Amino acid sequence: MKKLLLLLVIYLAFISLGLPDSLLGSAWPAMFGELGVPVDYAGIISMIVAAGTVVSSLLSGKTISRFGVAAVTTASVAMTALALLRFSYSQHFAFLCLLAIPLGLGAGSVDAALNNYVALHYKARHMNWLHSFWGVGAAIGPIIVAGHLAKGHTWSDGYQTVAWIQLALVLILLASLPLWVKSKVTEQDNYEERSASRSSLLSLPGLKQALLVFFCYCSIEATFGLWGASYLVFERKMDADQAARLVSLYYLGITLGRFLSGFLTRFFSNRQLVYLGQGVIGLGILLLALPHSATLFPGFLLVGLGCAPIFPSLLHETPANFGEKHSQAIMGMQMASAYVGITLMPFLFGKLAILTGQGFLLGFLGIFLGLMFLVTKWMNRNVRATT
């Protein structure tokens, strides 16, 4: 019973992880004019958040070993909640950049701690469902922003609402602390037993390709999440509140897709789910490229559905690809590579869009999708050669 209750708490914690991730992209069309900055400056904030996430992910092993999963998760959610609350009162871009630092640091610690815990203690379907709850949070964020904008409120009201939701989740995590006592010891023991020298792992067949696959996938997910609303507003002439709702549909597709993927793991392997997801993303991009507005709704949904199984399937496949002995160290490397993509590529696209326009978004996504497909095949071929 305690294990089930703890799993529910972990799911709620992943909602809190997803809530801030989609706020900036959905609110930015209404933010940049009020802040008096160019539209591409969203990439700067996104890059700072992601850079903080990379740092906290790399440091998470020592932090979790010292304080335990429960304490690190609770403190990190509290950090993001307070940063979001202060975000809602700020009217200066430079201050938003400063607040982006604790947002990223908090997110990275939660992500690393909970992904590792579930990978060690739960089955593949729970990994998919865990990331489905991230999608719940990511889908709620744009809905909240759109609701406030539709009522004539400001983007600040949306951020403030999300901050109070985060604070409520902190209280739930505090109440759950007794459930984590035994799990914390197990987590620490497993970390010490499974850790390995990262510099010695890159020679493993397929690992370099795996890192590139994570980089490509998160480049697609983060760039579309950040710039999807701007694409609709500036390229397809849609109102900001309607664009925010479609971005919410993208995250809803990720949420529903990961929930369904948890059941599909009984019929398909992780590798098959990765290829399936890549194909659905491609179909979604093709629909968005059509000139008819009627294809925007299914296009955003399909891109989300396609993204859904890729990340959790790749994570859960880590022990099978590279051995359980090194899975902890390799998972940390994969998460770091993923966050490098999140850090750099939305920022890079923002700069490119100044020259090309927001219409280049679909081509940008297509390039990374094609590269991800080719490198995935390369990775699987190298891994199969050693098994």
C-alpha positions as CSV (number, residue, x, y, z in Angstrom):
1,M,0.0,0.0,0.0
2,K,2.8,2.4,0.9
3,K,4.5,1.7,-2.5
4,L,1.3,2.5,-4.3
5,L,0.8,5.8,-2.3
6,L,4.4,6.7,-3.0
7,L,3.9,6.1,-6.7
8,L,0.9,8.5,-6.7
9,V,3.0,11.1,-5.0
10,I,5.7,10.7,-7.6
11,Y,3.1,11.2,-10.3
12,L,2.0,14.4,-8.7
13,A,5.6,15.6,-8.4
14,F,6.0,15.1,-12.1
15,I,2.9,17.2,-12.7
16,S,4.8,20.0,-10.9
17,L,7.8,19.3,-13.2
18,G,5.6,19.8,-16.3
19,L,3.7,22.9,-15.2
20,P,6.5,25.5,-15.7
21,D,7.9,23.9,-18.9
22,S,5.1,25.1,-21.2
23,L,4.3,28.4,-19.6
24,L,6.9,30.5,-21.4
25,G,6.0,29.4,-24.9
26,S,2.3,29.9,-24.5
27,A,2.6,33.2,-22.7
28,W,5.4,34.8,-24.7
29,P,3.3,36.3,-27.6
30,A,1.6,38.3,-24.9
31,M,4.8,38.9,-22.8
32,F,7.4,40.3,-25.2
33,G,5.6,43.5,-26.1
34,E,4.9,44.3,-22.5
35,L,8.5,43.7,-21.6
36,G,9.7,45.8,-24.5
37,V,12.1,43.1,-25.9
38,P,12.4,41.4,-29.3
39,V,10.4,38.2,-29.9
40,D,13.5,36.0,-30.1
41,Y,14.4,36.8,-26.4
42,A,12.2,33.9,-25.3
43,G,15.1,31.7,-26.3
44,I,17.4,33.5,-23.8
45,I,15.1,32.7,-20.9
46,S,14.6,29.1,-22.1
47,M,18.4,28.7,-22.5
48,I,19.0,29.9,-18.9
49,V,16.4,27.5,-17.5
50,A,17.7,24.6,-19.4
51,A,21.3,25.4,-18.5
52,G,20.3,25.4,-14.8
53,T,18.7,22.0,-15.4
54,V,21.9,20.6,-16.9
55,V,23.9,21.7,-13.9
56,S,21.5,20.4,-11.3
57,S,21.2,17.1,-13.2
58,L,25.0,16.6,-13.2
59,L,25.1,17.4,-9.5
60,S,22.0,15.4,-8.6
61,G,23.9,12.2,-7.8
62,K,25.8,13.6,-4.9
63,T,22.9,15.7,-3.8
64,I,20.5,12.8,-3.7
65,S,23.1,10.6,-2.0
66,R,23.5,13.1,0.8
67,F,19.9,14.3,1.3
68,G,17.7,11.6,-0.2
69,V,15.1,11.6,-3.0
70,A,12.3,12.9,-0.9
71,A,14.1,16.0,0.5
72,V,15.6,16.9,-2.9
73,T,12.3,16.6,-4.6
74,T,10.4,18.6,-2.1
75,A,13.0,21.4,-1.9
76,S,13.2,21.6,-5.7
77,V,9.5,21.9,-6.2
78,A,9.4,24.6,-3.5
79,M,12.3,26.4,-5.3
80,T,10.4,26.4,-8.6
81,A,7.1,27.5,-6.9
82,L,8.8,30.6,-5.3
83,A,10.6,31.5,-8.5
84,L,7.3,31.3,-10.5
85,L,5.5,33.5,-7.9
86,R,8.2,36.1,-8.1
87,F,8.1,35.7,-11.9
88,S,4.5,36.8,-11.9
89,Y,5.4,40.2,-10.3
90,S,8.3,41.0,-12.5
91,Q,8.1,43.5,-15.4
92,H,11.7,43.5,-16.3
93,F,13.4,41.1,-18.7
94,A,16.7,41.0,-16.8
95,F,14.9,40.0,-13.6
96,L,13.1,37.2,-15.5
97,C,16.5,35.9,-16.6
98,L,17.7,35.9,-13.0
99,L,14.6,34.0,-11.8
100,A,15.1,31.5,-14.7
101,I,18.2,30.1,-12.8
102,P,16.2,28.6,-9.8
103,L,13.6,27.4,-12.2
104,G,16.2,25.3,-14.0
105,L,18.0,24.2,-10.9
106,G,14.8,22.9,-9.3
107,A,13.6,21.1,-12.4
108,G,16.8,19.2,-13.0
109,S,17.0,17.8,-9.5
110,V,13.4,16.6,-9.6
111,D,13.8,15.0,-13.1
112,A,17.0,13.1,-12.3
113,A,15.8,11.9,-8.9
114,L,12.4,10.6,-10.0
115,N,13.5,9.1,-13.3
116,N,16.2,7.1,-11.6
117,Y,13.8,6.0,-8.8
118,V,11.2,4.8,-11.1
119,A,13.7,3.1,-13.4
120,L,15.1,1.2,-10.4
121,H,11.9,0.2,-8.7
122,Y,9.0,0.1,-11.2
123,K,8.1,-1.5,-14.6
124,A,8.2,0.0,-18.1
125,R,4.6,1.0,-18.0
126,H,5.2,3.1,-14.9
127,M,8.0,5.0,-16.7
128,N,5.6,5.9,-19.5
129,W,2.8,6.9,-17.1
130,L,5.3,8.9,-15.1
131,H,6.1,11.0,-18.1
132,S,2.4,11.2,-18.9
133,F,1.9,13.1,-15.7
134,W,4.6,15.5,-16.8
135,G,2.4,16.0,-19.8
136,V,-0.6,16.7,-17.5
137,G,1.3,19.6,-16.0
138,A,2.6,20.8,-19.3
139,A,-0.9,20.8,-20.8
140,I,-2.5,22.6,-17.8
141,G,0.0,25.5,-18.0
142,P,-1.1,26.8,-21.5
143,I,-4.8,26.2,-20.5
144,I,-4.3,28.5,-17.5
145,V,-2.6,31.2,-19.5
146,A,-5.2,31.0,-22.3
147,G,-8.0,31.3,-19.8
148,H,-6.5,34.5,-18.2
149,L,-5.8,36.0,-21.6
150,A,-9.3,35.3,-22.9
151,K,-10.7,37.1,-19.8
152,G,-8.6,40.2,-20.5
153,H,-6.1,39.4,-17.7
154,T,-2.3,39.5,-18.1
155,W,0.3,36.7,-18.5
156,S,1.3,37.5,-14.9
157,D,-2.0,36.2,-13.6
158,G,-1.3,32.9,-15.4
159,Y,2.2,32.6,-13.8
160,Q,0.7,33.4,-10.3
161,T,-1.9,30.7,-10.6
162,V,0.7,28.1,-11.5
163,A,2.9,29.2,-8.6
164,W,0.0,28.6,-6.1
165,I,-0.6,25.1,-7.6
166,Q,3.1,24.3,-7.2
167,L,3.0,25.4,-3.5
168,A,0.0,23.1,-2.9
169,L,2.1,20.2,-4.3
170,V,4.9,21.1,-1.9
171,L,2.5,20.6,1.0
172,I,1.5,17.1,-0.5
173,L,5.2,16.2,-0.8
174,L,5.9,17.3,2.8
175,A,3.0,15.1,4.0
176,S,4.4,12.1,2.1
177,L,7.9,12.3,3.7
178,P,7.4,9.2,5.9
179,L,6.7,7.1,2.8
180,W,10.2,7.8,1.4
181,V,12.3,6.6,4.4
182,K,13.0,3.1,3.3
183,S,13.2,4.0,-0.4
184,K,15.8,6.7,0.3
185,V,18.2,4.2,1.7
186,T,17.6,1.8,-1.2
187,E,18.2,4.7,-3.7
188,Q,21.5,5.6,-2.1
189,D,22.7,2.0,-2.1
190,N,21.7,1.5,-5.7
191,Y,23.4,4.7,-6.7
192,E,26.7,3.8,-5.1
193,E,26.6,0.3,-6.5
194,R,25.7,1.3,-10.1
195,S,27.8,4.5,-10.6
196,A,30.7,4.2,-13.0
197,S,33.3,6.4,-14.6
198,R,31.6,8.4,-17.3
199,S,34.8,8.9,-19.3
200,S,35.1,5.1,-19.7
201,L,31.6,4.6,-20.9
202,L,31.7,6.4,-24.2
203,S,33.5,3.5,-25.8
204,L,30.4,1.3,-25.3
205,P,28.9,0.4,-28.7
206,G,25.9,2.7,-29.5
207,L,26.3,5.1,-26.5
208,K,27.5,8.0,-28.6
209,Q,24.6,7.5,-30.9
210,A,22.2,7.3,-28.0
211,L,23.4,10.6,-26.6
212,L,22.7,12.2,-30.0
213,V,19.2,10.6,-30.2
214,F,18.4,12.2,-26.8
215,F,19.7,15.5,-28.1
216,C,17.7,15.4,-31.3
217,Y,14.5,14.4,-29.5
218,C,14.6,17.1,-26.9
219,S,15.5,19.7,-29.5
220,I,12.2,18.8,-31.3
221,E,10.1,18.7,-28.1
222,A,11.5,21.9,-26.6
223,T,11.6,24.0,-29.8
224,F,8.1,23.2,-30.8
225,G,6.8,23.8,-27.2
226,L,8.5,27.2,-27.0
227,W,7.9,28.5,-30.6
228,G,4.7,26.7,-31.6
229,A,2.4,29.6,-30.3
230,S,4.6,32.2,-32.0
231,Y,4.4,30.2,-35.3
232,L,0.6,30.3,-35.1
233,V,0.5,34.0,-34.2
234,F,3.0,35.4,-36.7
235,E,2.8,32.9,-39.5
236,R,-0.8,31.7,-39.4
237,K,-2.3,35.0,-38.0
238,M,-4.0,33.4,-35.0
239,D,-4.9,35.2,-31.8
240,A,-2.6,34.7,-28.8
241,D,-5.2,33.0,-26.6
242,Q,-6.2,30.6,-29.4
243,A,-2.5,29.8,-30.1
244,A,-2.0,29.0,-26.4
245,R,-4.9,26.6,-26.6
246,L,-3.3,24.7,-29.5
247,V,0.0,24.5,-27.7
248,S,-1.9,23.0,-24.8
249,L,-3.3,20.4,-27.3
250,Y,0.3,19.5,-28.2
251,Y,1.1,18.8,-24.5
252,L,-2.2,17.0,-24.2
253,G,-1.1,14.7,-27.0
254,I,2.1,14.0,-25.2
255,T,0.1,13.2,-22.0
256,L,-2.5,10.9,-23.7
257,G,0.2,9.3,-25.8
258,R,2.3,8.3,-22.8
259,F,-0.7,7.0,-20.9
260,L,-1.5,4.8,-23.9
261,S,2.1,3.8,-24.3
262,G,2.0,2.3,-20.9
263,F,-0.5,-0.2,-22.2
264,L,1.3,-0.6,-25.6
265,T,4.4,-1.8,-23.8
266,R,2.7,-5.2,-23.5
267,F,2.5,-5.5,-27.3
268,F,5.5,-3.5,-28.6
269,S,9.1,-3.3,-27.6
270,N,10.7,0.0,-26.6
271,R,12.5,0.2,-29.9
272,Q,9.3,-0.3,-31.9
273,L,7.6,2.5,-29.9
274,V,10.4,4.9,-30.6
275,Y,10.1,4.3,-34.4
276,L,6.3,4.6,-34.2
277,G,6.6,7.9,-32.4
278,Q,9.0,9.3,-35.0
279,G,6.6,8.4,-37.8
280,V,3.7,10.1,-36.0
281,I,5.7,13.2,-35.5
282,G,6.5,13.3,-39.2
283,L,2.8,13.0,-40.1
284,G,2.0,15.8,-37.7
285,I,4.6,18.1,-39.3
286,L,3.2,17.3,-42.8
287,L,-0.3,18.3,-41.6
288,L,0.9,21.6,-40.1
289,A,2.6,22.4,-43.4
290,L,-0.7,22.3,-45.3
291,P,-2.2,25.8,-45.9
292,H,-5.6,24.9,-44.4
293,S,-6.3,26.0,-40.8
294,A,-8.4,22.8,-40.3
295,T,-5.2,20.7,-40.2
296,L,-3.6,22.7,-37.4
297,F,-5.7,21.0,-34.7
298,P,-4.7,17.4,-35.7
299,G,-1.2,18.5,-36.6
300,F,-0.5,19.8,-33.1
301,L,-2.1,16.7,-31.5
302,L,-0.2,14.3,-33.7
303,V,3.2,15.9,-33.0
304,G,2.4,15.5,-29.3
305,L,1.3,11.9,-29.7
306,G,4.4,11.1,-31.6
307,C,6.7,12.7,-29.0
308,A,4.9,10.7,-26.3
309,P,6.7,7.3,-26.3
310,I,10.1,8.3,-27.4
311,F,11.7,9.7,-24.3
312,P,10.4,7.2,-21.7
313,S,11.1,4.3,-24.0
314,L,14.7,5.4,-24.6
315,L,15.2,5.8,-20.8
316,H,13.7,2.4,-20.0
317,E,15.8,0.7,-22.7
318,T,19.1,1.9,-21.2
319,P,19.8,-1.2,-19.1
320,A,19.0,-3.5,-22.1
321,N,21.2,-1.5,-24.4
322,F,24.2,-1.0,-22.2
323,G,23.9,-3.3,-19.3
324,E,22.3,-2.9,-15.9
325,K,25.7,-2.4,-14.2
326,H,26.3,0.9,-16.0
327,S,22.7,2.1,-16.4
328,Q,22.7,4.7,-13.7
329,A,25.8,6.5,-15.0
330,I,24.6,6.3,-18.6
331,M,21.2,7.6,-17.7
332,G,22.8,10.7,-16.2
333,M,24.8,11.2,-19.4
334,Q,21.6,10.8,-21.5
335,M,19.7,13.3,-19.4
336,A,22.5,15.8,-19.7
337,S,22.6,15.4,-23.5
338,A,18.9,15.9,-23.6
339,Y,19.1,19.1,-21.7
340,V,21.9,20.4,-23.9
341,G,19.3,20.1,-26.8
342,I,16.7,21.9,-24.7
343,T,19.3,24.6,-23.8
344,L,20.6,25.4,-27.2
345,M,18.1,24.6,-30.0
346,P,15.1,26.7,-29.0
347,F,17.6,29.6,-28.6
348,L,19.2,28.9,-31.9
349,F,15.8,28.7,-33.7
350,G,14.8,32.1,-32.2
351,K,17.9,33.6,-33.8
352,L,17.3,31.8,-37.1
353,A,13.7,32.9,-37.2
354,I,14.8,36.6,-37.3
355,L,16.2,35.8,-40.7
356,T,13.8,33.2,-42.0
357,G,10.6,34.0,-40.2
358,Q,8.6,31.7,-38.0
359,G,7.6,29.6,-41.0
360,F,11.0,27.9,-40.9
361,L,9.9,26.1,-37.7
362,L,8.5,23.1,-39.5
363,G,11.6,22.7,-41.6
364,F,13.8,23.0,-38.5
365,L,11.8,20.2,-36.8
366,G,11.9,18.1,-39.9
367,I,15.8,18.3,-40.0
368,F,16.1,17.0,-36.5
369,L,13.4,14.3,-37.0
370,G,15.3,12.9,-40.0
371,L,18.6,13.0,-38.1
372,M,17.0,11.3,-35.1
373,F,15.6,8.5,-37.2
374,L,19.0,7.8,-38.9
375,V,20.9,7.9,-35.7
376,T,18.4,5.6,-33.9
377,K,18.9,3.0,-36.6
378,W,22.7,3.4,-36.2
379,M,22.5,3.0,-32.4
380,N,20.3,-0.1,-32.6
381,R,22.6,-1.7,-35.2
382,N,25.7,-1.1,-33.0
383,V,23.9,-2.4,-29.9
384,R,22.6,-5.5,-31.6
385,A,26.1,-6.3,-32.8
386,T,27.3,-6.7,-29.2
387,T,24.3,-8.8,-27.9
